[in-house]
Amino acid sequence: MLLTVSKRVEFSASRRLFLPSSSAEENRKLFGEESSARYGTGRNYVAYFVFTGQPDPITGMLINISEIKERAGGIIHDHYDHRFLNEDNPAFRDNVPTAENVCRQLLADVAPLFAGNPAKLCAVHLRETPERSATAYAHGVVDANYWFEFSAARKTMSPHLSATENEKLFGVACGEHGHNYRARLTFRADSVSDKPALAAQEHVSELIRALRSELDHKNLNRDVDALHDKPMTTEVVARFILQGKPAPSRVRLHERDDFFAEAWNTGEMFLGIRESFSAAHRLHVPSFSEAQNAEQFGKCNNLRGHGHRYVAEGTVGGEYDQRSGTLANFEELRSVLRLAIAPWRDKHLDLETRDFHERPSTGENIVRALWPKIDSALQQRLVRLRLWETENNRFTLRRT
């Protein structure tokens, strides 16, 4: 299993995406119309610093999240926040500050600050806007992400199943209904040059326009020729979007906030579902003195506890069924997740559950305790489990 902890840090900056060696038209094709912003244009950035390693067996913590905020926040404060990146940050005087290059530079700037720490910075994810983000990984791989939205109607069903089989598998979704879809196109590369983004903005924009033209405000069963005679499921629509040109390396399609299908160009497919729950807890190690607990956990060691509205997201993999067009049963996934967290809902985790009588209820320990409850019920098909303690703190366990 691979455990990661992610900390969210915000900053604001301006930048210009522009190559002096290229013409204005070439820059427009590479970076879009904003390449003409001579003095830069602004972004409210959100950076996620992702660490991996083994949690301390006593405290249950992989890393003290406040350390991430302090050290990474210091780099951002000194070199990124309220700066014109092209001129105020030396790293971007000859390096175009695309989302990919900014998150690569953040990774390079922050990783040395944790060189002696058992937890290692393994990735930085950077969100520029709701439509644009990127992820840089410590092993050199970089993802460029582009989001777009469309609305469409459909009947969830498969022409290869009988009416009875469709009703049993899809229930009320067999009736005509609609969704406000949100899709993420990811273009992956082993490395990124200092110059353009992974895919030219012009080509990605053309792809998104074509997909919107085919899908937006359409009845997917009737109006999209390429989907005729195919099962109409979220998995199938994600696979259809994956076939666009330029071809993404993977597509994630949210048909609602708590459910998505993800298709990879390797043939792999995943389904994810979210469920929230509220609970109280206190971070405390009985063998520590009061001073040690206060130093280790700060205000999270409050005697009377505190609480969170947690969000758990389970992602499953497995074999895609061509006949039904499904990877897994949505209702089964939701039921398994709800049943797994039911004993914790509206409880004090340390005082009212068995899971944390002998170990602190850190995010790391919560996600590790939740994994077997879900995985066993899904026949070991769970591939990733995420837990948001707050919008800023995320804990993830992955099957390796």
PALO-216997 format. One record per residue: x negated, y negated, z of N, C-alpha, C in turn; residue in three letters. Coordinates in steps of 0.02 Angstrom, whole numbers, plus 32768, in hexadecimal, padded with zeros to 4 digits. Example, Ala and Ser with C-alpha at 12.3 -4.5 7.8 and 13.67 -1.06 7.14 Angstrom:
7D6C811C81867D9980E181867D6C80A58186ALA7D7E807081627D54803581657D7B7FFE818ASER
END
This chain:
7FD7803C80008000800080007FD47FC18000MET7FEC7F8E7FDE7FC97F4E7FDB7FF57F1A7FFELEU7FD97EFC80327FFD7EC980587FE27E848045LEU800F7E5580387FFA7E10802B80237DE08054THR80057DA7806380267D708086801E7D32805CVAL80557D0E805280547CD38026806A7C95804DSER80457C5F804380547C1F806280617BEB802DLYS80977BC5803680AC7B92800680957B4D801CARG80767B277FEE805E7AE47FFC80727AB77FC2VAL808D7A7C7FD080A37A4E7F9C80727A147F93GLU806F79FA7F56804A79BD7F4A8064799C7F0APHE8055795D7F03806A79377EC8802D791C7EA5SER802F791C7E627FF679047E3C800D78F17DF6ALA7FE378CB7DD37FF078BD7D8D7FB878DE7D64SER7FC678EA7D247F9379077CF87FA878FE7CB0ARG7F7879017C837F8678FF7C3C7F6A793E7C1CARG7F9379617BF67F7D799C7BD17F6779847B8CLEU7F2679817B827F0C79627B457EC479787B39PHE7EB6798B7AFA7E72799C7AE67E5779637ABBLEU7E24793F7AD27E0979087AAA7DF0791E7A65PRO7DDA795D7A607DBF79757A217DF5798879EESER7E3579877A027E6C799979D67E95795C79C3SER7EB97961798C7EE3792A79767F21792579A1SER7F4578ED799A7F8378E479C07FB5791B79B0ALA7FBA792F79707FE97963795C7FD479A77978GLU7F9479B579787F7C79F579937F8A79F879DFGLU7F7F79C07A017F8E79BE7A497FD979C87A56ASN800279A97A2B804B79B27A34805E79FB7A2DARG80417A1E79FD80517A6579F380397A8F7A2ELYS7FFF7A7E7A497FE47AA47A8180097A977AC2LEU80187A577AD0802F7A447B1280737A247B15PHE80917A157ADB80D279F57ADC80CE79A97AD8GLY810779897ADB810B79417AD180E779197B07GLU80E279367B4380C279107B79807779077B6FGLU805A79277B3C8013791D7B2D800678D47B19SER803A78B07B068033786A7AF28034783A7B2DSER803E78557B6A8040782B7BA67FF978147BB6ALA7FE777DC7B9B7FA177C47B9D7F8677BF7BE4ARG7FAF77A97C127F9977A07C577FB177D87C85TYR7FCA780D7C687FDF78467C8E802878467C9FGLY8042787F7CB0808778867CC7808778B27D05THR80BA78AC7D2E80B778C97D7180D8790D7D7AGLY80C4792E7DB080E1796D7DC480E479717E10ARG811979907E2A811B79A47E70810979EE7E71ASN80CB79FC7E8180B27A417E7E80C37A677EBETYR80CC7AA97EB680D17AD67EF0809E7B0D7EE4VAL806E7B137F12803A7B467F0D80467B7C7F41ALA803C7BBB7F2D80437BF47F5A7FFF7C177F5DTYR7FE27C1A7F997FA17C3B7FA27FAE7C817FBEPHE7F977CB47F997FA87CF97FA97F6A7D1E7FC2VAL7F6F7D397FFE7F377D5D801E7F477DA78026PHE7F147DD080237F1E7E17802D7EEA7E32805ETHR7EF87E6C807B7ECB7E8C80AB7EF37EB780DBGLY7ED37ECB81117EF37EF581447F057ECB8181GLN7F417ED1819A7F557EAA81D57F307EC18214PRO7F267E9482417F087EA582827F377ED582A7ASP7F1E7F0E82BF7F4A7F3E82E07F697F258321PRO7F4C7EF3833F7F677EDA837F7F997EA18373ILE7F857E6F834D7FB17E3583417FE47E42830ATHR7FD57E7182DF80027E7F82A67FFB7E4D826EGLY7FCA7E2082717FC37DEB82407F8A7DFB820FMET7F987DF081CF7F647DF5819C7F367DB8819FLEU7F567D7F81A67F327D3F81AB7F607D0E81CFILE7F427CE081F27F697CAB82137F7E7C7981DDASN7FBE7C7681CF7FD77C4D81987FC67C0481A1ILE7FC17BEE81E07FAF7BA881EB7F697B9981D2SER7F3C7BCC81D07EF97BC281B57EFD7BB5816AGLU7F297BD881477F317BCC80FF7F467B8580F3ILE7F797B7081187F927B2C810E7F5C7AF8811CLYS7F357B0481527F027AD381657ECA7AD08132GLU7EAF7B0A811D7E757B0B80F17E887AFB80A9ARG7EBB7B1E808F7ED07B10804A7EED7ACA8046ALA7F127AB6807A7F2E7A73807B7EF97A3D807AGLY7EC07A4B80997E8A7A1B80997E6E7A108053GLY7E657A47802E7E4E7A437FE87E7F7A1B7FBEILE7EBF7A2A7FC67EF37A077FA07EF479BD7FB2ILE7EF079AE7FF27EF1796880087EB779417FEBHIS7E7B79607FE97E3F793C7FD47E3779377F88ASP7E5379677F637E4379697F1B7E7F796C7EECHIS7EBC79787F067EF579827ED97F3079537EE8TYR7F41794C7F277F7E79287F387F7878DD7F29ASP7FAB78C37F067FAD787D7EF27F6E78687ECCHIS7F5A78947E9E7F2178867E737F3778897E29ARG7F1178657DFF7F15786E7DB77EE078A17DA7PHE7EF478E07D9E7EC579187D9D7E8E790F7D69LEU7E9F78F57D2E7E6D78EF7CF97E3278C37D0DASN7E3E78927D377E0978627D487DF378677D91GLU7E2178797DBE7E1078797E057DF578BC7E1EASP7DFD78F07DF77DE379327E0B7DAF79477DD7ASN7D6F794A7DEA7D3A79597DBA7D45799A7D92PRO7D6979CA7DAF7D737A0A7D8D7D9B7A027D4DALA7DC179CA7D457DEC79C37D0B7DD7798A7CDCPHE7D9A79737CE47D8379407CB67D75795E7C71ARG7D60799E7C6F7D5479C17C307D7F79FF7C2AASP7DAF7A077C567DD97A437C597E217A2D7C5EASN7E497A3D7C2D7E8F7A257C2A7EB57A407C66VAL7ED77A157C8E7EFA7A2B7CCA7F3E7A4B7CBCPRO7F3D7A817C947F7A7AA87C8B7F8A7ACC7CCDTHR7FC57AE67CD27FD87B0C7D0E7FA77B457D1AALA7F937B677CE37F647B9F7CE97F217B887D05GLU7F087B517CEA7EC67B3A7CFF7EC77B1C7D45ASN7EFE7AFC7D597F027AE17D9C7F037B197DD0VAL7F2B7B4E7DC37F2D7B837DF67EEB7BAB7DF6CYS7EC97BB07DBC7E877BCF7DBC7E567BA77DE6ARG7E597B657DE07E2C7B3A7E057E3B7B3C7E50GLN7E7B7B3D7E627E8E7B437EA87E737B847EC5LEU7E767BBA7E9F7E5B7BFA7EB67E107BF47EC2LEU7DED7BD47E937DA57BCC7E9A7D937B9E7ED4ALA7DBC7B6C7EE17DAD7B3C7F177DBB7B597F5CASP7DF17B807F627E077B957FA57DE87BD87FBAVAL7DDB7C057F8B7DC17C487F9D7D827C447FC9ALA7D507C197FBB7D147C177FE57D227C04802DPRO7D587BE1803B7D677BCC807F7D7A7C0880ABLEU7D8A7C41808C7D9E7C7D80B27D6C7CB680A6PHE7D2F7CA480937CFD7CD780817CEF7D0780BCALA7CF17CEE80F97CE37D1981327D207D378153GLY7D5A7D2C81357D997D4381517DAA7D898137ASN7DC37DB781607DD77DF981477E0C7DF58110PRO7E367DC281127E687DB880DD7E487D9180A4ALA7E537DA880677E357D89802C7E6B7D688000LYS7E5A7D2E7FE57E877D0C7FB77E877D337F75LEU7EC17D507F647EC47D7A7F287EE87D597EEECYS7F0E7D237EFB7F327D027EC47F4A7CBE7EDBALA7F537C927EAA7F747C527EB57FAA7C4B7E81VAL7FE77C3D7E98801F7C317E6B80307BE77E6FHIS803A7BC77E3580477B807E3480867B737E0CLEU80B67B517E2B80F47B3E7E0780F07AF37DF9ARG80F37AE37DB880F37A9D7DA381397A807DA4GLU81677AA57D8681AD7A927D8081D67AD37D85THR82187ACF7D8982417B0C7D8782387B357D48PRO821D7B157D1282157B377CD381CE7B4F7CC5GLU819E7B3C7CEF81587B487CDE81307B597D1CARG810C7B927D1A80E17BA67D5180A97BD27D37SER80787BE17D6180417C0C7D4E80257C2E7D8CALA80027C667D807FE27C8B7DB67F9C7C9E7DA1THR7F6B7C8F7DCB7F267CA47DC07F137CD87DF4ALA7EF67D0F7DDE7EE37D467E0B7E987D477E14TYR7E817D607E4E7E3A7D607E5D7E127D8B7E2CALA7E327DBD7E0D7E0D7DE77DDE7E0C7DCA7D97HIS7E257D8D7D8E7E1D7D6B7D4E7E5B7D667D23GLY7E8D7D907D2F7ECB7D8E7D087EF27D4E7D17VAL7F117D317CE47F397CF57CED7F7C7CFF7CCAVAL7FB27CEB7CEB7FF67CED7CCF800F7CA77CC3ASP802C7C9C7C8880507C5D7C7A809A7C6E7C77ALA80C27C4A7C9E810A7C587CA481347C1F7C89ASN81677C317C6281967C017C4681DC7C1A7C56TYR82057BEF7C75824A7C017C87827B7BDD7C59TRP82B37BFE7C4B82EA7BDC7C28832B7BFB7C3FPHE83627BD77C3483A47BED7C4B83D47BF37C10GLU84057C1F7C18843C7C237BE884787C427C0BPHE84B37C337BF084F17C4F7C0B85107C7C7BD6SER852A7CB47BEC85477CE47BBC857A7D107BDFALA85A87D297BB685DB7D587BCE85C77D9F7BB9ALA85E37DD17BDB85D57E167BC886047E457BEDARG86067E827BD686217EBA7BFB85E77EEA7C09LYS85DB7EF87C4785A57F267C5885BD7F6D7C4BTHR85A17F8C7C1885B77FCE7C0585867FEC7BD3MET858D802C7BC68564804E7B94859280727B63SER858780697B2185AF808D7AF085A180D87AF0PRO856B80EC7B12855881337B15857881577B50HIS859E81327B7985C1814F7BB2860C814E7BA6LEU862F817B7BC58677817B7BC1869281427BECSER86D381337BE386F280FE7C0A86EE810E7C55ALA86F7814D7C6686F481617CAC86AD81597CC8THR867B816C7C9F863581647CB58622811B7CBEGLU863980F17C8F862B80A97C95864A808C7CD4ASN8688809E7CE186AC80857D1B8688809B7D5BGLU867180D97D5D865080F37D99860D80D07DA4LYS85E880C27D6E85A580A57D7485A7805A7D7FLEU85D480377D5C85D27FEE7D5B860D7FCD7D7FPHE86417FF27D8F86787FD77DB586997F9B7D93GLY86A77F677DBA86CA7F2D7D9F86A27F087D6AVAL86607F137D6886377EF27D3686477F0A7CEFALA866D7F407CE986837F577CA786B27F247C87CYS86D47EFC7CAF86FF7EC87C9586D67E8E7C7BGLY86F47E677C4F86D07E2E7C3386C47DF97C69GLU86867DE37C6C86717DB27C9E86357D8D7C83HIS861A7D5D7CA985E17D377C9185AE7D297CC7GLY85737D157CB1853D7D047CDF85187CC67CC6HIS84FC7CA17CF584CB7C6D7CE584867C8D7CEEASN846A7CA27CB6842A7CC77CB883EF7C977CBETYR83BA7CB17CDE837B7C8D7CE183447CBF7CD0ARG831E7CB07C9C82EB7CDE7C8382A67CC17C8AALA82767CEC7C9B822F7CD87C9F82087CFF7C6CARG81E57CDB7C4081B87CF97C0F81717CF27C2ALEU814D7D2A7C2F81087D287C4980D87D3D7C12THR80A67D137C0580717D217BD680327D2C7BFFPHE80137D667BF77FD97D797C207F9A7D7C7BF6ARG7F627D677C157F217D6C7BF47EED7D7F7C29ALA7EB87DA07C117E837DB47C3F7E5D7D777C59ASP7E5E7D427C317E3E7D037C477E5E7CCB7C1FSER7E4F7C8E7C337E6B7C547C117E327C277BFCVAL7E347C107BBE7E007BE17BA87E0A7B9F7BCCSER7DD77B747BC77DDC7B337BE77E0B7B057BC1ASP7E227B1A7B877E477AED7B5C7E937AF57B61LYS7EB47B1B7B357EFD7B1D7B387F187B4C7B6CPRO7F5A7B4A7B727F7C7B7B7B9C7F7B7BBE7B78ALA7F957BF37B997F947C367B7B7FBA7C397B39LEU7FF17C187B3580187C167AF780267BCD7AE7ALA80207BBB7AA8802C7B767A9580747B637AA5ALA807D7B277AC180BF7B117AD580F07B137A9BGLN80D97B017A5F81047B007A2481227B457A18GLU80F97B7A7A1D81117BBD7A0F81407BD67A45HIS81317BC77A84815E7BDB7ABA81A07BB77AB5VAL819E7B777AA581DC7B507A9D82077B6B7A65SER81E77B807A2E820C7B9E79F6822C7BDF7A0BGLU82087C087A3282237C477A4A82607C3B7A77LEU825A7C0C7AA582917BFE7AD382CE7BE27AADILE82C17BB77A7C82F97B9D7A53831C7BD67A2EARG82F67C047A1383137C3D79EE833C7C697A1CALA83217C777A5883457CA17A8783857C7F7A9FLEU83827C407AAD83BE7C1C7AC283F27C1D7A8AARG83DD7C147A4C840B7C147A14842F7C577A0ESER840B7C8D7A1C84297CD07A1784557CE17A52GLU84457CC77A8E84647CE07ACB84937CAE7AEELEU84847C6E7AE984A87C3E7B1284F17C357AFBASP851F7C397B2C85677C337B20857F7C657AECHIS85657CA17AEF857A7CD87AC485987D107AEDLYS85C07D397ACC85D57D787AE985A17DAC7AD4ASN857A7DC57B0385417DEE7AF185557E2F7AD0LEU858F7E497AE185A67E887AC185B97E7E7A78ASN85D57E437A6885F17E397A2585C77E0D79F8ARG85A57DDA7A1485897DA479EB853F7DAC79DCASP851C7DDB79FB84D47DE279F084C87E2379C9VAL84B87E1B798984B27E56795C84817E8A7977ASP84497E73799284157EA179A9842B7ECA79E6ALA84627EB67A06847A7EDA7A4184B77F057A32LEU84CE7F0479F485077F2E79E184F57F7879ECHIS85257F9D7A05851D7FE57A0F84E87FF77A43ASP84D37FC77A6B84A47FD47AA184C77FCC7AE4LYS84AF7FED7B1884CB7FE07B5A84C47F967B6BPRO84F57F7A7B8D84F27F347B9F84E57F307BEAMET84A47F2D7BFC848E7F277C4184587EF27C45THR84497EDD7C8184147EAB7C8B83D17EC77C72THR83C67F087C7C83897F277C6483827F227C19GLU83B97F2E7BF583B77F2C7BAB83AB7EE57B93VAL83CB7EB47BB283C17E6E7B9C83787E597BA9VAL835B7E6E7BE183157E5E7BEF82E77E7D7BBAALA82F67EBB7BA682CD7EDC7B7282D57EB87B2FARG83107E9F7B21831C7E7A7AE382F27E3A7AE2PHE82F27E147B1982CC7DD67B1C82827DE47B14ILE826A7E1D7B2D82247E2F7B2A820B7E377AE2LEU82387E427AB482257E4D7A6E82197E0D7A47GLN821F7DD27A6882177D937A4681CF7D877A2FGLY81C57D557A0581847D4279EC81787CF879F9LYS813E7CE67A1A81097D127A3181217D407A68PRO81077D7E7A6881207DB17A9681067DA77ADCALA81337D9F7B0D811C7D9B7B5381007DDE7B6APRO80D97DDD7B9F80C17E1B7BBC80F77E3A7BE9SER81237E0F7C04815B7E297C2A81917DF37C2EARG81CE7E0A7C3C82087DDD7C42822D7DEF7C82VAL823C7DBC7CAA82687DC67CE382A87DA17CD5ARG82E07DC47CDD83227DA77CCF834D7DAA7D0ELEU835E7D6F7D28838C7D6A7D6183D27D5E7D45HIS84007D8C7D5584457D7F7D42846A7D5C7D7CGLU844C7D5D7DB784637D397DF284277D307E20ARG842F7D077E5283F67CF57E7D83D97D327EA1ASP84027D647EB083EB7D9B7ED883DD7DDB7EB1ASP83DB7DD77E6E83D17E147E4783AD7E047E06PHE837A7E2D7DF483577E247DB583407E667D99PHE83347E667D5783147E9E7D3482D57E837D15ALA82A07EAB7D1682607E957CF982477ECB7CCAGLU82397EB87C8B82217EE67C5881DA7ED27C44ALA81AD7F037C3F81677EF87C2D815A7F147BE7TRP81297EF67BC581197F0F7B8280F77F537B83ASN80E67F6C7BBE80CA7FAF7BC681017FE47BC9THR81407FCE7BC981797FFC7BCE819480027C15GLY81717FE87C4681897FEC7C8B81C37FBC7C95GLU81EE7FCF7CC582287FA57CD682337FA77D21MET824C7F6F7D3B82587F697D83829A7F457D8FPHE82B97F547DC782F57F317DDE82E87F177E25LEU82FC7ED97E3182F47EBC7E7483357EA17E8FGLY833F7EA77ED0837B7E8E7EF083697E6F7F33ILE838C7E397F45837E7E157F8383B97E1A7FB3ARG83A77E167FF383DA7E15802783BD7DEC8061GLU83E57DC0807D83CD7D9780B583E97DB280F7SER83C77DA2812D83E07DB2817083C17D8181A2PHE83E47D7581D783CC7D48820B83BA7D708249SER83827D5C8268836C7D7F82A4833F7D5082CCALA833A7D5F830D830D7D3B833982D07D678348ALA82997D47835C825F7D6E8371822F7D408397HIS81FC7D6083B481C67D3B83D581857D5E83C5ARG81537D3983AF81117D5783A280EA7D5783E3LEU80DB7D9483FA80BE7D9C843D809A7DDF8441HIS805E7DE0845E80397E1E846C80357E2684B7VAL80557E5984D480567E60851E80127E64853EPRO7FE07E8085197F9E7E8885377F767E478536SER7F8F7E1485147F6E7DD385127F837DA9854EPHE7F587D7C85637F6B7D4B85967F987D178576SER7FB87CEE85A17FE27CB885877FBB7C8A855AGLU7F7C7C7B856E7F527C4E85467F427C6E8503ALA7F337CAF85027F237CD184C37F5F7CD28494GLN7F997CE184B07FD67CE284867FE57C9D846AASN7FDC7C6A84937FE97C26847C7FB87C128445ALA7F797C26844D7F477C15841A7F547C3B83D9GLU7F677C7A83DF7F727CA483A47FB27C92837EGLN7FE87C8783A280297C80838280487C3A8386PHE802B7C0E83AE80457BCA83B2808D7BC983CAGLY80B57B9E83AB80FB7B9783C181257BD583B1LYS810A7C038387812F7C42837A812F7C6F83B6CYS81077C5D83EA81067C84842881377C68845CASN81627C3A844781947C1D847581B67C54849DASN81B87C4B84DF81D27C7E850D82187C9684FALEU82437C6884E882897C7A84D882927C8D848FARG825C7C8F846A825F7CA5842582757C6E83F5GLY827A7C8083B782927C54838282AE7C82834CHIS82C37C67831382E27C9382E282D87C7B829BGLY82EC7CA7826C82E67C99822583237CB58200HIS83317C9981C7835D7CB98197832F7CDB8164ARG83217D1A816F82F47D3F814583157D508102TYR82EB7D5780CF83037D70808E82D67DAB807BVAL82F57DE5807082D17E21805B82E07E2F8012ALA82AD7E407FEC82B67E507FA582937E937F96GLU82BA7EC47F84829F7F057F71829E7F0D7F26GLY82677F267F0B82617F327EC382527F7C7EB7THR82787F9A7E8A82707FE17E7B82587FEB7E34VAL823580217E29822180367DE6823E807B7DD9GLY8225809A7DA4823E80DD7D95824A80E67D4BGLY827281177D3B827F81297CF682BE81077CDCGLU82B680E27CA682EE80C07C86831880F37C60TYR835A80F17C6A8388811F7C4983A481007C09ASP8391811A7BD083A680FE7B9083F281037B87GLN840F81387BA0845781437B948482810F7BB8ARG847281017BF6849A80D07C1C847E80897C18SER843E80837C04841E80417C02840C80287C47GLY840380557C7783F580407CBC83B580607CD6THR8398803E7D05835F80587D2A837680747D6DLEU83A780537D8B83C180687DCC8407804C7DD4ALA842B80667E04846F804F7E12846D80127E3FASN84877FDA7E2784857F9B7E4B84A67FA27E90PHE84E17FBF7E9385047FC57ED384DE7FF07F04GLU84BC80247EEB8494804F7F17845980277F34GLU843880007F0A84007FD87F2284167FA77F58LEU844D7F857F4B84667F557F7C847A7F777FBDARG849A7FB07FB884B07FD47FF484747FEB801DSER844080057FFC8405801C802083E37FE38045VAL83DC7FAA802483BC7F70804383E57F57807FLEU84267F53807684517F3C80AD844E7F6B80E9ARG84507FAC80DC844E7FDC8112840B7FDA8137LEU83D57FCE811383937FCE8131838B7F948162ALA83A87F5A8151839F7F1F817C83D87F1781AEILE840C7F3F81A884477F3881D484367F39821FALA84087F66823683F97F67827E83D67F298298PRO83BC7F00826A83987EC3827D83C37E848279TRP83FB7E89825784237E4D824A843F7E30828BARG84327DEF829584497DCB82D084327DEA8312ASP83F57E05831183D77E22834C83967DFE835DLYS83807E05839B833C7DF083AE83107E2D83A0HIS82E47E27836F82BF7E61835782967E82838ELEU82797E5B83BB824E7E7883EE82757E968428ASP82AE7E79843882D47E8F8473830C7EC08463LEU83247EC1842583607EE9841583567F1D83DFGLU83197F2683C6830D7F5B839582D17F8583ACTHR82CE7FC2839582977FEE83A882587FE08380ARG82617FC2834582287FBB831781F07F8F8333ASP82017F61836181CF7F31837781C57F3083C2PHE81D57F6883E281C97F6D842A817E7F6F8438HIS81587F8D840B81117F97841880E37F7383E6GLU80FF7F4C83BA80D67F25838B80F87EE2837FARG80D07EAD837780ED7E6B836C81167E68832CPRO814B7E40832D81787E3C82F4815F7E0882C2SER81207E0F82AD81057DE4827981257DF58236THR81207DC88206813A7DD881C4811A7E1581A6GLY80D87E1D81B380B57E58819A80D37E9981B6GLU80E17E9981F880FD7ED4821881457EE08204ASN816B7EAB81F981B17EB381E581B47ED381A0ILE818D7EBC817081917ED8812D81777F20812DVAL81467F2F8159812D7F74815C815F7FA3817EARG81867F8881AC81BA7FB181CD81F57FBC819EALA82037F8B8174823D7F90814782307FBF810CLEU81F27FC280F581E27FEA80B981FB803280BDTRP81E9805A80F081FF80A080F0824B80A880F4PRO826D8079811482B6807D811982D5807A80D3LYS82B9805080A882D48048806482BA807E8036ILE8279808A8039825880B8800A827380FF800FASP827E8116804C8297815A805482DD81628037SER8307812D803E834B81308024834D812C7FD8ALA831781137FBA8314810B7F7182E6813F7F51LEU82D781757F7482AE81AB7F5A826981927F43GLN824B81687F6C8207814E7F60820181287F1EGLN823581037F0C823380DA7ECF822380917EDDARG821C807F7F1D820D803A7F2F81C5802B7F19LEU81BC7FF47EF481797FE17EDD81617FA07EFEVAL818F7F777F16817C7F397F3681B27F237F66ARG819D7F097FA081CC7EEF7FD181B37EAC7FE9LEU81DC7E797FE181CA7E357FF681F67E1F802FARG81D87DF7805B81FD7DDB809481EB7D92809ALEU821D7D66809282137D1F80A082297D1180E7TRP81FB7CFA8110820B7CE5815482287C9E8151GLU82087C758129821F7C32811782107C2980CDTHR82237BF180B282137BE3806C81C87BDF8062GLU81A37BD08097815A7BC7809281327C06809FASN814E7C3880C181287C7380D681487CB280BAASN81207CD7809381397D14807381087D4E8081ARG81247D89808E80FE7DC5809D81137DFB806BPHE80E37E1B804C80F37E4A801680CC7E8B801FTHR80EF7EC2801480D07F04801580DC7F247FD0LEU80A67F3C7FB180AB7F5B7F6F80917FA27F70ARG80B07FCD7F48809680107F3F805B800C7F0DARG802480287F1F7FE980257EF37FE080667ECETHR
END
